[in-house]
Amino acid sequence: MQEIYHLCMKKTCYHQPVSIMKLSITQLSASDRPREKLMEKGADALSDAELLAILIGSGSKKETAVQLMQRLLADCNNNLNTLGKHSVHELCQYNGIGEAKAITILAACELGKRRQREKAEERQRLDSAQAVYEYMVPLMQDLDTEEAWVLLMNQNYKLLRSVRLSHGGITETAVDVRIIMKEALLSNATVIALCHNHPSGNTRPSHDDDRLTQRIRQAAETMRIHLLDHVIVADGAYYSYQENGRL
């Protein structure tokens, strides 16, 4: 019996360290890894510790980056303002944080403070052909080849993003309507405007321009996206499908 008891004790001692082994971030499921979690769910789904862990990249032999940042934040009463008041020297007292990581953490805290002081950038309102023309003409007036752009807007006609669709010609094959719809959906745009230039200076639309406009209009209607206009830009002049009653 004594021998059996000692044998059981040996087995217990042998297996015990396995149950308390620390997992590295790469051993965690993809949804629990900070970078993958941000990609899948967005930055606002991550805790402060997880966001800081992405910045420092790695922890120590004893802790993952997330665990290290959780411990650091706990010492700061989980307050980022308190964290930002630390010095490089103070941060380096934590095992796993060297000068480079300490500087990265403090730089992120400083950026956060500066962002608070900044006013939100006012988005440009493009609610007319004239506004679209004035926005695009600086990009197009000196081009010697045709380019097509789509302007992605919210429901208040505020510009979210502008995307160049083609360079060197505008046809139904050069401008993929599916790409336009994809970009609109990715940007949560509810209003779009197509714009391209005529280097010749002639604003009169071609048959290809007409066909492309109708295809985009039909696709936009299907996706419940409003096609505001298709504006053709020339040097000092423009043509608007909307103003000419063709939308």
LOVEX-465119 format. One record per residue (C-alpha): residue number from 1; chain; x, y, z. Coordinates in steps of 0.5 Angstrom, whole numbers. Example, Ala and Ser with C-alpha at 12.3 -4.5 7.8 and 13.67 -1.06 7.14 Angstrom:
2
<i:1 ch:A c1:25 c2:-9 c3:16>;
<i:2 ch:A c1:27 c2:-2 c3:14>;
This chain:
247
<i:1 ch:A c1:0 c2:0 c3:0>;
<i:2 ch:A c1:6 c2:5 c3:2>;
<i:3 ch:A c1:9 c2:4 c3:-5>;
<i:4 ch:A c1:2 c2:5 c3:-9>;
<i:5 ch:A c1:1 c2:11 c3:-5>;
<i:6 ch:A c1:8 c2:14 c3:-7>;
<i:7 ch:A c1:7 c2:12 c3:-14>;
<i:8 ch:A c1:0 c2:16 c3:-14>;
<i:9 ch:A c1:4 c2:22 c3:-11>;
<i:10 ch:A c1:9 c2:22 c3:-16>;
<i:11 ch:A c1:4 c2:22 c3:-22>;
<i:12 ch:A c1:0 c2:28 c3:-18>;
<i:13 ch:A c1:7 c2:32 c3:-18>;
<i:14 ch:A c1:9 c2:30 c3:-25>;
<i:15 ch:A c1:2 c2:32 c3:-28>;
<i:16 ch:A c1:1 c2:38 c3:-24>;
<i:17 ch:A c1:6 c2:43 c3:-27>;
<i:18 ch:A c1:2 c2:42 c3:-34>;
<i:19 ch:A c1:-4 c2:44 c3:-31>;
<i:20 ch:A c1:-1 c2:51 c3:-29>;
<i:21 ch:A c1:3 c2:52 c3:-35>;
<i:22 ch:A c1:2 c2:59 c3:-38>;
<i:23 ch:A c1:-1 c2:60 c3:-45>;
<i:24 ch:A c1:3 c2:65 c3:-50>;
<i:25 ch:A c1:-2 c2:69 c3:-54>;
<i:26 ch:A c1:-1 c2:65 c3:-60>;
<i:27 ch:A c1:-4 c2:59 c3:-56>;
<i:28 ch:A c1:-10 c2:62 c3:-55>;
<i:29 ch:A c1:-16 c2:62 c3:-60>;
<i:30 ch:A c1:-16 c2:67 c3:-65>;
<i:31 ch:A c1:-22 c2:71 c3:-62>;
<i:32 ch:A c1:-18 c2:72 c3:-56>;
<i:33 ch:A c1:-12 c2:75 c3:-59>;
<i:34 ch:A c1:-12 c2:82 c3:-59>;
<i:35 ch:A c1:-10 c2:83 c3:-66>;
<i:36 ch:A c1:-14 c2:78 c3:-69>;
<i:37 ch:A c1:-20 c2:81 c3:-65>;
<i:38 ch:A c1:-19 c2:88 c3:-67>;
<i:39 ch:A c1:-19 c2:86 c3:-74>;
<i:40 ch:A c1:-26 c2:81 c3:-73>;
<i:41 ch:A c1:-29 c2:86 c3:-68>;
<i:42 ch:A c1:-26 c2:93 c3:-69>;
<i:43 ch:A c1:-22 c2:97 c3:-64>;
<i:44 ch:A c1:-28 c2:99 c3:-59>;
<i:45 ch:A c1:-29 c2:91 c3:-57>;
<i:46 ch:A c1:-22 c2:91 c3:-54>;
<i:47 ch:A c1:-20 c2:93 c3:-47>;
<i:48 ch:A c1:-15 c2:98 c3:-45>;
<i:49 ch:A c1:-10 c2:92 c3:-43>;
<i:50 ch:A c1:-11 c2:89 c3:-50>;
<i:51 ch:A c1:-10 c2:95 c3:-54>;
<i:52 ch:A c1:-3 c2:97 c3:-50>;
<i:53 ch:A c1:-1 c2:89 c3:-51>;
<i:54 ch:A c1:-2 c2:91 c3:-59>;
<i:55 ch:A c1:3 c2:97 c3:-58>;
<i:56 ch:A c1:8 c2:93 c3:-54>;
<i:57 ch:A c1:8 c2:87 c3:-58>;
<i:58 ch:A c1:10 c2:82 c3:-53>;
<i:59 ch:A c1:11 c2:81 c3:-46>;
<i:60 ch:A c1:16 c2:77 c3:-42>;
<i:61 ch:A c1:17 c2:69 c3:-40>;
<i:62 ch:A c1:13 c2:70 c3:-34>;
<i:63 ch:A c1:7 c2:74 c3:-38>;
<i:64 ch:A c1:4 c2:75 c3:-44>;
<i:65 ch:A c1:3 c2:82 c3:-47>;
<i:66 ch:A c1:-4 c2:82 c3:-44>;
<i:67 ch:A c1:-3 c2:80 c3:-37>;
<i:68 ch:A c1:3 c2:85 c3:-37>;
<i:69 ch:A c1:-1 c2:91 c3:-39>;
<i:70 ch:A c1:-7 c2:88 c3:-34>;
<i:71 ch:A c1:-2 c2:88 c3:-28>;
<i:72 ch:A c1:1 c2:95 c3:-30>;
<i:73 ch:A c1:-6 c2:98 c3:-31>;
<i:74 ch:A c1:-8 c2:95 c3:-24>;
<i:75 ch:A c1:-2 c2:99 c3:-21>;
<i:76 ch:A c1:-5 c2:105 c3:-24>;
<i:77 ch:A c1:-12 c2:104 c3:-22>;
<i:78 ch:A c1:-14 c2:102 c3:-29>;
<i:79 ch:A c1:-14 c2:109 c3:-31>;
<i:80 ch:A c1:-10 c2:111 c3:-37>;
<i:81 ch:A c1:-9 c2:118 c3:-35>;
<i:82 ch:A c1:-5 c2:116 c3:-29>;
<i:83 ch:A c1:-1 c2:111 c3:-34>;
<i:84 ch:A c1:1 c2:117 c3:-38>;
<i:85 ch:A c1:4 c2:121 c3:-32>;
<i:86 ch:A c1:9 c2:115 c3:-31>;
<i:87 ch:A c1:16 c2:116 c3:-34>;
<i:88 ch:A c1:20 c2:112 c3:-38>;
<i:89 ch:A c1:24 c2:110 c3:-32>;
<i:90 ch:A c1:18 c2:108 c3:-28>;
<i:91 ch:A c1:15 c2:104 c3:-34>;
<i:92 ch:A c1:22 c2:100 c3:-34>;
<i:93 ch:A c1:21 c2:97 c3:-27>;
<i:94 ch:A c1:16 c2:92 c3:-30>;
<i:95 ch:A c1:19 c2:86 c3:-32>;
<i:96 ch:A c1:18 c2:85 c3:-40>;
<i:97 ch:A c1:18 c2:93 c3:-41>;
<i:98 ch:A c1:24 c2:96 c3:-44>;
<i:99 ch:A c1:26 c2:103 c3:-46>;
<i:100 ch:A c1:23 c2:102 c3:-53>;
<i:101 ch:A c1:16 c2:99 c3:-50>;
<i:102 ch:A c1:16 c2:105 c3:-45>;
<i:103 ch:A c1:17 c2:110 c3:-50>;
<i:104 ch:A c1:11 c2:107 c3:-55>;
<i:105 ch:A c1:6 c2:107 c3:-49>;
<i:106 ch:A c1:8 c2:114 c3:-47>;
<i:107 ch:A c1:7 c2:116 c3:-54>;
<i:108 ch:A c1:0 c2:113 c3:-55>;
<i:109 ch:A c1:-2 c2:116 c3:-48>;
<i:110 ch:A c1:0 c2:123 c3:-51>;
<i:111 ch:A c1:-3 c2:122 c3:-58>;
<i:112 ch:A c1:-9 c2:120 c3:-54>;
<i:113 ch:A c1:-9 c2:127 c3:-50>;
<i:114 ch:A c1:-7 c2:131 c3:-57>;
<i:115 ch:A c1:-13 c2:128 c3:-60>;
<i:116 ch:A c1:-18 c2:130 c3:-54>;
<i:117 ch:A c1:-16 c2:137 c3:-56>;
<i:118 ch:A c1:-17 c2:137 c3:-63>;
<i:119 ch:A c1:-24 c2:139 c3:-66>;
<i:120 ch:A c1:-27 c2:133 c3:-71>;
<i:121 ch:A c1:-25 c2:135 c3:-78>;
<i:122 ch:A c1:-31 c2:138 c3:-82>;
<i:123 ch:A c1:-33 c2:133 c3:-87>;
<i:124 ch:A c1:-34 c2:137 c3:-94>;
<i:125 ch:A c1:-41 c2:137 c3:-96>;
<i:126 ch:A c1:-42 c2:135 c3:-104>;
<i:127 ch:A c1:-49 c2:136 c3:-105>;
<i:128 ch:A c1:-49 c2:139 c3:-112>;
<i:129 ch:A c1:-45 c2:138 c3:-119>;
<i:130 ch:A c1:-42 c2:145 c3:-117>;
<i:131 ch:A c1:-39 c2:142 c3:-111>;
<i:132 ch:A c1:-37 c2:136 c3:-114>;
<i:133 ch:A c1:-34 c2:140 c3:-120>;
<i:134 ch:A c1:-30 c2:144 c3:-115>;
<i:135 ch:A c1:-28 c2:138 c3:-111>;
<i:136 ch:A c1:-25 c2:134 c3:-117>;
<i:137 ch:A c1:-22 c2:140 c3:-121>;
<i:138 ch:A c1:-16 c2:140 c3:-117>;
<i:139 ch:A c1:-14 c2:133 c3:-118>;
<i:140 ch:A c1:-16 c2:133 c3:-126>;
<i:141 ch:A c1:-15 c2:139 c3:-129>;
<i:142 ch:A c1:-8 c2:137 c3:-131>;
<i:143 ch:A c1:-9 c2:130 c3:-133>;
<i:144 ch:A c1:-8 c2:128 c3:-140>;
<i:145 ch:A c1:-11 c2:121 c3:-139>;
<i:146 ch:A c1:-18 c2:120 c3:-137>;
<i:147 ch:A c1:-19 c2:118 c3:-130>;
<i:148 ch:A c1:-26 c2:116 c3:-126>;
<i:149 ch:A c1:-27 c2:117 c3:-119>;
<i:150 ch:A c1:-33 c2:115 c3:-114>;
<i:151 ch:A c1:-35 c2:120 c3:-108>;
<i:152 ch:A c1:-38 c2:116 c3:-102>;
<i:153 ch:A c1:-42 c2:120 c3:-98>;
<i:154 ch:A c1:-47 c2:120 c3:-92>;
<i:155 ch:A c1:-54 c2:122 c3:-92>;
<i:156 ch:A c1:-52 c2:129 c3:-91>;
<i:157 ch:A c1:-48 c2:129 c3:-97>;
<i:158 ch:A c1:-42 c2:130 c3:-93>;
<i:159 ch:A c1:-36 c2:126 c3:-96>;
<i:160 ch:A c1:-33 c2:120 c3:-93>;
<i:161 ch:A c1:-28 c2:118 c3:-98>;
<i:162 ch:A c1:-26 c2:119 c3:-105>;
<i:163 ch:A c1:-24 c2:113 c3:-109>;
<i:164 ch:A c1:-20 c2:113 c3:-116>;
<i:165 ch:A c1:-23 c2:107 c3:-120>;
<i:166 ch:A c1:-20 c2:107 c3:-127>;
<i:167 ch:A c1:-14 c2:111 c3:-130>;
<i:168 ch:A c1:-13 c2:111 c3:-138>;
<i:169 ch:A c1:-20 c2:111 c3:-140>;
<i:170 ch:A c1:-27 c2:110 c3:-138>;
<i:171 ch:A c1:-31 c2:104 c3:-141>;
<i:172 ch:A c1:-36 c2:99 c3:-138>;
<i:173 ch:A c1:-30 c2:94 c3:-137>;
<i:174 ch:A c1:-25 c2:100 c3:-134>;
<i:175 ch:A c1:-30 c2:102 c3:-129>;
<i:176 ch:A c1:-33 c2:96 c3:-125>;
<i:177 ch:A c1:-40 c2:97 c3:-122>;
<i:178 ch:A c1:-39 c2:92 c3:-117>;
<i:179 ch:A c1:-33 c2:95 c3:-114>;
<i:180 ch:A c1:-37 c2:102 c3:-114>;
<i:181 ch:A c1:-42 c2:98 c3:-110>;
<i:182 ch:A c1:-37 c2:94 c3:-105>;
<i:183 ch:A c1:-33 c2:101 c3:-104>;
<i:184 ch:A c1:-40 c2:104 c3:-102>;
<i:185 ch:A c1:-42 c2:99 c3:-97>;
<i:186 ch:A c1:-35 c2:98 c3:-94>;
<i:187 ch:A c1:-36 c2:106 c3:-92>;
<i:188 ch:A c1:-43 c2:105 c3:-90>;
<i:189 ch:A c1:-44 c2:111 c3:-96>;
<i:190 ch:A c1:-52 c2:112 c3:-97>;
<i:191 ch:A c1:-50 c2:117 c3:-103>;
<i:192 ch:A c1:-45 c2:117 c3:-109>;
<i:193 ch:A c1:-43 c2:121 c3:-114>;
<i:194 ch:A c1:-39 c2:119 c3:-120>;
<i:195 ch:A c1:-34 c2:123 c3:-123>;
<i:196 ch:A c1:-29 c2:123 c3:-129>;
<i:197 ch:A c1:-25 c2:128 c3:-134>;
<i:198 ch:A c1:-25 c2:129 c3:-141>;
<i:199 ch:A c1:-18 c2:132 c3:-143>;
<i:200 ch:A c1:-20 c2:134 c3:-149>;
<i:201 ch:A c1:-24 c2:140 c3:-146>;
<i:202 ch:A c1:-31 c2:137 c3:-149>;
<i:203 ch:A c1:-36 c2:136 c3:-144>;
<i:204 ch:A c1:-41 c2:132 c3:-148>;
<i:205 ch:A c1:-42 c2:125 c3:-145>;
<i:206 ch:A c1:-40 c2:119 c3:-150>;
<i:207 ch:A c1:-45 c2:113 c3:-151>;
<i:208 ch:A c1:-40 c2:109 c3:-146>;
<i:209 ch:A c1:-41 c2:115 c3:-141>;
<i:210 ch:A c1:-49 c2:114 c3:-142>;
<i:211 ch:A c1:-49 c2:106 c3:-141>;
<i:212 ch:A c1:-44 c2:107 c3:-135>;
<i:213 ch:A c1:-49 c2:112 c3:-132>;
<i:214 ch:A c1:-55 c2:108 c3:-133>;
<i:215 ch:A c1:-52 c2:101 c3:-130>;
<i:216 ch:A c1:-49 c2:105 c3:-124>;
<i:217 ch:A c1:-56 c2:108 c3:-123>;
<i:218 ch:A c1:-59 c2:101 c3:-123>;
<i:219 ch:A c1:-54 c2:98 c3:-119>;
<i:220 ch:A c1:-55 c2:104 c3:-114>;
<i:221 ch:A c1:-63 c2:103 c3:-114>;
<i:222 ch:A c1:-62 c2:96 c3:-112>;
<i:223 ch:A c1:-57 c2:97 c3:-106>;
<i:224 ch:A c1:-62 c2:103 c3:-104>;
<i:225 ch:A c1:-56 c2:108 c3:-105>;
<i:226 ch:A c1:-57 c2:114 c3:-108>;
<i:227 ch:A c1:-54 c2:116 c3:-114>;
<i:228 ch:A c1:-53 c2:124 c3:-114>;
<i:229 ch:A c1:-50 c2:125 c3:-120>;
<i:230 ch:A c1:-45 c2:123 c3:-126>;
<i:231 ch:A c1:-40 c2:130 c3:-127>;
<i:232 ch:A c1:-36 c2:130 c3:-133>;
<i:233 ch:A c1:-30 c2:135 c3:-131>;
<i:234 ch:A c1:-26 c2:139 c3:-137>;
<i:235 ch:A c1:-22 c2:145 c3:-136>;
<i:236 ch:A c1:-26 c2:151 c3:-133>;
<i:237 ch:A c1:-33 c2:147 c3:-135>;
<i:238 ch:A c1:-37 c2:141 c3:-133>;
<i:239 ch:A c1:-43 c2:137 c3:-135>;
<i:240 ch:A c1:-48 c2:134 c3:-130>;
<i:241 ch:A c1:-53 c2:129 c3:-131>;
<i:242 ch:A c1:-57 c2:131 c3:-126>;
<i:243 ch:A c1:-57 c2:138 c3:-128>;
<i:244 ch:A c1:-59 c2:136 c3:-135>;
<i:245 ch:A c1:-65 c2:131 c3:-132>;
<i:246 ch:A c1:-62 c2:125 c3:-134>;
<i:247 ch:A c1:-62 c2:121 c3:-128>;
